[in-house]
Amino acid sequence: MNRNALIAALAGAALLLTACSSAPTYDESVQQCVKALKARHLDDKTKPKPCEPLKEDDYTLLVASQAMDGLGWTDKDGNFDRNKMLQSPSP
């Protein structure tokens, strides 16, 4: 095999591998899960399909984060605010 044919074959293989790796990264899966959790109905407790690739601990943290945000226990940056939690009315 001559050098040009080898280079062309390697370039083709690289393109094929790049095109086949269209699966989302873990970080992209996390972002998709956050969007799905925000979009779902409050009474819906099922795990959204975009959240399936996440580790169970990561999914649990995202659900807890969404709950705290929904209760108004986060600051403008999305961080937990203990004072807001203590000031909120009891259910």
C-alpha positions, 0 to 999 in steps of 0.5 A: 500500500502506498503512502497516499493510500495509507493516509487516505485510509487513516483519515477515512477511519478517523472520520468514521470514528468521529461520526459514530461518537454522537452519544452525549458526554456525561456533562451533556447528559446532566444538562439534559437531565436538568432540563427534563426535571425542570420541565416535568410536572411537580407530581411526576416522580418518575425518572425522565429518560434523559436522566437514565445515563446518570449515576444514581447519586448524581440523579438524587443530587439533581432532584434535591437541587430542583426541590430546594430551588422550587421551595425558594431555598436557593440564592440568586446563584442557585446555591442553597441558602440556609436562612431562606430555608429557616424563614420559609413557612412550615408545610 
